[in-house]
Amino acid sequence: MSSSRPRPRRLALAAAGLAVAGLAVAACSPILTQRSYNASDGASVSVGKVAGINLLVVSEAEGEPGALRGGITNRGDEDRTVTLTFEGAPEITVPVAAHQTVLFQGVDLTQDDGVEQKDVVIPAVSAAPGGSVTTTFATEDGSASLPVPVLDATLPEYATAVPTRMATPMPTPSATS
């Protein structure tokens, strides 16, 4: 008479099959935190040991001034100078000391931890919000081009980051007698 209980050999084979299937599924889905990715709205680039991280431009409209957001990190042992060239705008030069980070626009740090802050304004952005502006990121070690997104003040985190044009002063009327 046959027993209704599964045999130990069948259970062992079923368990081994499930273990192999589990390993195969795990191999197909790597842990995302082990990969570099942009955790924000910007674009990133690396040239040698210098990286531009989460770079983006905040502007009201095409042709209007734009504020650079993001940062540059120098992981090398030597100081570097980064030259940023935004399509249709003058070059921007940013010195970055060895093992230091430079953050752009609006980051409020309460402690001195080797992070420098800079405000960088592009006089006239060549793309409308929602588009991107071609940017060259260059150091002494080489260069790379990348599309940097252009955003406006729609998102609350960028509402205070939009630069405005300086108003042209009106001439003061002269008093005539």
Backbone as numpy.savetxt, mean C-alpha at the origin, in Angstrom:
# Nx Ny Nz CAx CAy CAz Cx Cy Cz
-22.18 -67.18 10.98 -23.01 -66.02 10.98 -22.13 -64.78 10.98
-22.54 -63.81 10.22 -21.68 -62.62 10.11 -22.07 -61.60 11.15
-21.09 -60.91 11.62 -21.31 -59.89 12.65 -21.63 -58.55 11.98
-22.43 -57.72 12.64 -22.78 -56.41 12.08 -21.74 -55.35 12.45
-20.77 -55.71 13.26 -19.71 -54.77 13.63 -18.66 -54.71 12.53
-18.16 -53.49 12.19 -17.13 -53.39 11.17 -15.84 -54.02 11.67
-15.11 -54.55 10.77 -13.85 -55.19 11.12 -12.79 -54.13 11.38
-11.83 -54.39 12.26 -10.78 -53.43 12.58 -9.97 -53.02 11.36
-9.74 -53.95 10.44 -8.96 -53.63 9.24 -9.68 -52.58 8.39
-10.99 -52.71 8.24 -11.77 -51.74 7.47 -11.75 -50.37 8.13
-11.86 -50.37 9.44 -11.80 -49.08 10.16 -10.44 -48.41 9.99
-9.39 -49.19 10.05 -8.04 -48.64 9.88 -7.87 -48.07 8.48
-8.36 -48.78 7.47 -8.27 -48.30 6.09 -9.09 -47.03 5.89
-10.28 -47.00 6.46 -11.13 -45.80 6.35 -10.46 -44.61 7.03
-9.88 -44.81 8.21 -9.20 -43.74 8.93 -8.00 -43.23 8.15
-7.23 -44.17 7.56 -6.07 -43.78 6.76 -6.51 -42.99 5.53
-7.59 -43.41 4.89 -8.12 -42.69 3.72 -8.55 -41.28 4.08
-9.22 -41.12 5.20 -9.62 -39.78 5.66 -8.41 -38.91 5.98
-7.39 -39.48 6.57 -6.18 -38.72 6.89 -5.49 -38.24 5.62
-5.38 -39.11 4.62 -4.75 -38.73 3.35 -5.58 -37.64 2.67
-6.90 -37.78 2.67 -7.77 -36.76 2.06 -7.62 -35.42 2.79
-7.53 -35.46 4.11 -7.35 -34.23 4.88 -6.04 -33.54 4.56
-4.97 -34.31 4.43 -3.67 -33.74 4.07 -3.69 -33.13 2.67
-4.37 -33.80 1.74 -4.46 -33.28 0.37 -5.21 -31.95 0.34
-6.31 -31.86 1.08 -7.07 -30.61 1.14 -6.25 -29.51 1.79
-5.54 -29.82 2.86 -4.71 -28.83 3.55 -3.60 -28.32 2.64
-3.04 -29.16 1.82 -1.96 -28.75 0.91 -2.48 -27.81 -0.17
-3.75 -27.94 -0.51 -4.33 -27.09 -1.56 -4.78 -25.74 -1.04
-4.79 -25.52 0.25 -5.24 -24.24 0.79 -4.19 -23.72 1.77
-3.16 -23.01 1.23 -2.09 -22.51 2.10 -2.61 -21.43 3.05
-1.88 -21.23 4.11 -2.23 -20.21 5.09 -1.95 -18.85 4.47
-2.96 -17.99 4.39 -2.82 -16.70 3.70 -1.88 -15.74 4.40
-1.72 -15.85 5.69 -0.83 -14.92 6.38 0.64 -15.19 6.08
0.94 -16.27 5.38 2.31 -16.56 5.00 2.67 -15.89 3.67
1.71 -15.28 3.01 1.93 -14.60 1.74 1.83 -13.09 1.95
2.64 -12.35 1.22 2.54 -10.89 1.26 1.29 -10.47 0.49
0.55 -9.54 1.04 -0.63 -9.01 0.36 -0.89 -7.61 0.88
-1.66 -6.84 0.12 -2.02 -5.50 0.53 -3.24 -5.57 1.43
-3.06 -5.22 2.67 -4.15 -5.30 3.63 -5.04 -4.07 3.57
-4.74 -3.17 2.68 -5.52 -1.94 2.56 -5.87 -1.73 1.11
-6.13 -0.47 0.73 -6.56 -0.15 -0.61 -5.41 0.12 -1.58
-4.19 0.17 -1.08 -3.06 0.58 -1.91 -2.35 -0.55 -2.63
-1.28 -0.15 -3.32 -0.44 -1.08 -4.08 0.94 -1.14 -3.43
1.62 -2.26 -3.59 2.95 -2.43 -3.00 3.95 -2.81 -4.07
5.23 -2.48 -3.80 6.31 -2.76 -4.73 7.60 -2.93 -3.94
8.53 -3.72 -4.45 9.85 -3.87 -3.83 10.93 -3.69 -4.88
11.96 -2.95 -4.50 13.16 -2.80 -5.32 14.33 -3.02 -4.38
15.04 -4.13 -4.56 16.10 -4.47 -3.62 15.50 -4.69 -2.24
16.08 -4.04 -1.25 15.60 -4.19 0.13 14.67 -3.05 0.55
14.21 -2.26 -0.43 13.31 -1.14 -0.15 11.93 -1.48 -0.72
10.90 -1.26 0.09 9.55 -1.59 -0.34 8.61 -0.40 -0.15
7.78 -0.16 -1.14 6.66 0.76 -1.01 5.46 -0.06 -0.62
4.79 0.33 0.46 3.72 -0.49 1.03 2.41 0.29 1.04
1.35 -0.34 0.49 0.00 0.24 0.48 -0.01 1.67 -0.05
0.68 1.91 -1.16 0.72 3.24 -1.75 -0.60 3.53 -2.46
-1.15 4.71 -2.20 -2.35 5.17 -2.88 -2.35 6.69 -2.87
-3.18 7.28 -3.72 -3.30 8.72 -3.82 -4.75 9.09 -3.52
-4.95 10.12 -2.69 -6.30 10.59 -2.37 -6.46 11.96 -3.03
-7.50 12.09 -3.86 -7.71 13.32 -4.62 -9.20 13.54 -4.87
-9.59 14.79 -5.06 -11.00 15.10 -5.35 -11.38 14.70 -6.77
-10.46 14.94 -7.73 -10.78 14.68 -9.13 -9.50 14.69 -9.96
-9.61 14.22 -11.18 -8.48 14.26 -12.11 -8.06 15.72 -12.31
-6.74 15.96 -12.27 -6.21 17.30 -12.43 -6.11 18.07 -11.13
-6.69 17.55 -10.06 -6.63 18.20 -8.75 -5.42 17.66 -7.98
-5.02 18.35 -6.90 -3.91 17.84 -6.08 -4.28 16.51 -5.44
-3.27 15.71 -5.15 -3.48 14.42 -4.51 -2.49 14.19 -3.40
-2.94 13.58 -2.32 -2.07 13.27 -1.17 -1.65 11.82 -1.25
-0.35 11.58 -1.13 0.18 10.22 -1.11 -0.04 9.63 0.26
-0.53 8.39 0.30 -0.70 7.64 1.54 0.09 6.35 1.40
0.43 5.73 2.51 1.18 4.48 2.51 2.51 4.67 3.20
3.51 3.93 2.77 4.82 4.05 3.40 5.92 3.42 2.58
7.15 3.70 3.00 8.33 3.09 2.40 9.17 2.53 3.53
9.60 1.28 3.37 10.42 0.61 4.37 11.75 0.21 3.75
12.83 0.53 4.45 14.17 0.14 4.02 14.64 -0.97 4.94
14.70 -2.19 4.44 15.14 -3.34 5.24 16.63 -3.60 5.11
17.31 -2.74 4.36 18.73 -2.92 4.12 19.61 -2.28 5.17
20.92 -2.49 5.02 21.90 -1.94 5.95 22.43 -0.58 5.51
22.01 -0.09 4.35 22.47 1.19 3.84 21.29 2.13 3.63
21.53 3.44 3.86 20.51 4.43 3.58 20.21 4.41 2.09
18.98 4.70 1.73 18.57 4.73 0.33 17.75 6.00 0.07
17.75 6.41 -1.18 16.90 7.51 -1.63 15.90 6.92 -2.61
14.63 7.12 -2.33 13.57 6.63 -3.20 13.07 7.80 -4.03
12.99 7.58 -5.33 12.43 8.59 -6.23 11.10 8.05 -6.74
10.03 8.79 -6.46 8.70 8.43 -6.93 8.34 9.36 -8.07
7.96 8.79 -9.20 7.53 9.59 -10.33 6.10 9.19 -10.66
5.18 10.12 -10.44 3.78 9.89 -10.77 3.52 10.49 -12.15
2.82 9.74 -12.97 2.50 10.15 -14.33 2.03 11.62 -14.35
2.74 12.44 -15.11 2.35 13.83 -15.29 2.70 14.75 -14.13
3.53 14.32 -13.18 3.87 15.15 -12.03 5.38 15.16 -11.84
5.91 16.18 -11.16 7.36 16.20 -10.90 7.79 15.05 -9.98
9.07 14.68 -10.06 9.60 13.62 -9.21 9.52 14.02 -7.74
9.35 13.03 -6.89 9.36 13.23 -5.44 10.49 12.37 -4.90
11.38 12.97 -4.14 12.53 12.25 -3.60 12.35 12.09 -2.09
12.52 10.86 -1.61 12.32 10.56 -0.20 13.53 9.79 0.31
14.33 10.39 1.21 15.42 9.63 1.82 14.86 8.68 2.88
15.38 7.44 2.89 14.93 6.44 3.87 16.19 5.81 4.48
16.39 6.03 5.76 17.56 5.50 6.46 17.47 3.97 6.55
18.61 3.34 6.73 18.67 1.89 6.88 17.79 1.44 8.04
17.05 0.38 7.83 16.17 -0.22 8.84 15.14 0.76 9.37
14.67 1.66 8.53 13.68 2.65 8.93 12.47 2.61 8.00
11.39 3.24 8.44 10.16 3.36 7.67 9.75 4.81 7.61
9.26 5.23 6.46 8.69 6.56 6.29 7.21 6.36 5.95
6.33 6.99 6.72 4.90 6.91 6.48 4.42 8.23 5.88
3.45 8.14 4.98 2.92 9.31 4.31 1.52 9.66 4.81
1.35 10.93 5.16 0.06 11.57 5.36 -0.84 10.98 6.44
-0.96 11.68 7.49 -2.03 11.44 8.43 -1.87 10.31 9.42
-0.70 9.79 9.64 -0.53 8.74 10.64 -0.08 9.40 11.92
-0.83 9.21 12.98 -0.52 9.84 14.26 0.16 8.80 15.15
1.45 8.96 15.36 2.19 8.04 16.21 2.45 8.69 17.56
2.24 7.93 18.61 2.40 8.49 19.94 3.77 8.19 20.54
4.56 7.39 19.88 5.88 7.08 20.42 6.92 7.17 19.32
8.15 7.39 19.71 9.24 7.47 18.75 9.80 6.07 18.57
9.37 5.40 17.50 9.85 4.04 17.26 10.59 3.94 15.93
11.25 5.02 15.52 12.03 4.99 14.29 11.21 5.15 13.03
9.96 5.57 13.16 9.11 5.78 12.00 8.99 7.28 11.76
9.34 7.68 10.56 9.27 9.09 10.18 7.97 9.33 9.43
7.42 10.53 9.55 6.19 10.88 8.86 6.45 12.02 7.89
5.87 11.93 6.70 6.01 12.98 5.70 4.67 13.22 5.04
4.43 14.47 4.68 3.27 14.81 3.87 3.77 15.02 2.45
3.22 14.30 1.50 3.60 14.43 0.09 2.34 14.74 -0.70
2.37 15.87 -1.41 1.24 16.27 -2.23 1.68 16.30 -3.69
0.92 15.63 -4.53 1.14 15.64 -5.97 0.33 16.82 -6.51
0.95 17.75 -7.23 0.24 18.98 -7.65 -1.01 18.73 -8.49
-0.97 17.78 -9.41 -2.13 17.48 -10.25 -2.12 16.00 -10.59
-3.12 15.27 -10.12 -3.21 13.82 -10.34 -3.75 13.57 -11.75
-3.11 12.66 -12.48 -3.48 12.43 -13.87 -4.60 11.40 -14.07
-5.23 10.97 -12.99 -6.34 10.00 -13.10 -7.45 10.39 -12.13
-8.66 10.04 -12.49 -9.80 10.31 -11.63 -9.88 9.28 -10.52
-10.54 9.62 -9.40 -10.76 8.61 -8.36 -11.46 7.38 -8.95
-10.99 6.22 -8.53 -11.48 4.96 -9.07 -10.52 4.40 -10.11
-9.63 5.25 -10.61 -8.63 4.81 -11.57 -7.30 4.60 -10.88
-6.24 4.60 -11.67 -4.91 4.47 -11.10 -3.95 5.34 -11.90
-2.87 5.72 -11.26 -1.85 6.53 -11.90 -0.57 5.69 -11.95
0.04 5.65 -13.14 1.27 4.89 -13.30 2.38 5.58 -12.52
3.08 4.82 -11.71 4.10 5.35 -10.83 5.39 4.57 -10.99
6.51 5.29 -11.01 7.82 4.63 -11.02 8.42 4.78 -9.64
8.87 3.66 -9.08 9.47 3.59 -7.76 10.92 3.21 -7.99
11.85 4.14 -7.72 13.26 3.90 -8.05 14.16 4.13 -6.84
15.19 3.30 -6.72 16.24 3.47 -5.72 17.58 3.30 -6.43
18.65 3.34 -5.67 19.98 3.11 -6.23 20.11 1.69 -6.77
19.20 0.80 -6.37 19.27 -0.61 -6.76 18.43 -0.96 -7.98
17.67 -0.01 -8.52 16.83 -0.29 -9.68 15.50 0.44 -9.58
14.58 0.05 -10.46 13.27 0.70 -10.45 12.19 -0.28 -10.88
10.95 0.08 -10.57 9.79 -0.71 -10.97 8.63 0.25 -11.19
7.76 -0.08 -12.13 6.55 0.71 -12.37 5.36 -0.06 -11.83
4.39 0.68 -11.34 3.20 0.05 -10.81 2.02 1.00 -10.92
0.80 0.46 -11.03 -0.39 1.31 -10.99 -0.76 1.58 -9.53
-0.82 2.86 -9.17 -1.20 3.24 -7.81 -2.64 3.73 -7.85
-3.53 3.16 -7.03 -4.93 3.56 -7.06 -5.14 5.00 -6.59
-6.15 5.63 -7.19 -6.56 6.99 -6.81 -7.94 6.86 -6.17
-8.05 7.38 -4.94 -9.31 7.33 -4.20 -9.76 8.74 -3.86
-11.03 8.89 -3.53 -11.52 10.20 -3.09 -11.95 10.10 -1.63
-12.72 11.07 -1.16 -13.10 11.13 0.25 -14.38 10.35 0.55
-14.80 9.46 -0.34 -16.01 8.67 -0.11 -15.88 7.83 1.16
-14.72 7.19 1.35 -14.51 6.39 2.56 -14.12 7.32 3.71
-14.69 7.11 4.89 -14.43 8.02 6.02 -12.94 8.14 6.38
-12.17 7.05 6.20 -10.76 7.11 6.58 -9.95 8.04 5.68
-10.50 8.43 4.54 -9.79 9.34 3.64 -10.43 10.73 3.59
-11.49 10.96 4.35 -12.22 12.23 4.30 -11.35 13.43 4.62
-10.42 13.29 5.53 -9.57 14.43 5.89 -8.24 14.43 5.14
-8.03 13.46 4.26 -6.75 13.34 3.56 -6.73 14.06 2.21
-7.88 14.49 1.72 -7.93 15.11 0.41 -7.36 16.52 0.48
-6.28 16.77 -0.28 -5.74 18.14 -0.27 -6.62 19.06 -1.12
-6.58 20.32 -0.81 -7.34 21.29 -1.59 -6.38 22.27 -2.23
-6.80 22.82 -3.35 -5.97 23.82 -4.01 -5.93 25.06 -3.15
-4.79 25.72 -3.18 -4.68 26.99 -2.48 -5.52 28.00 -3.24
-6.37 28.67 -2.54 -7.21 29.68 -3.20 -6.33 30.83 -3.67
-6.63 31.32 -4.86 -5.89 32.47 -5.37 -6.37 33.70 -4.63
-5.45 34.43 -4.00 -5.91 35.60 -3.24 -6.50 36.66 -4.15
-7.57 37.23 -3.70 -8.21 38.32 -4.43 -7.43 39.59 -4.13
-7.27 40.43 -5.12 -6.57 41.69 -4.84 -7.40 42.54 -3.89
-6.69 43.19 -2.99 -7.37 44.08 -2.05 -7.72 45.37 -2.77
-9.00 45.74 -2.74 -9.34 46.99 -3.41 -8.64 48.17 -2.76
-8.17 49.07 -3.56 -7.50 50.25 -2.99 -8.53 51.34 -2.76
-8.32 52.04 -1.71 -9.25 53.13 -1.38 -8.90 54.32 -2.26
-9.91 54.86 -2.90 -9.68 56.07 -3.71 -10.41 57.23 -3.07
-9.83 58.39 -3.15 -10.51 59.53 -2.55 -11.09 60.43 -3.58
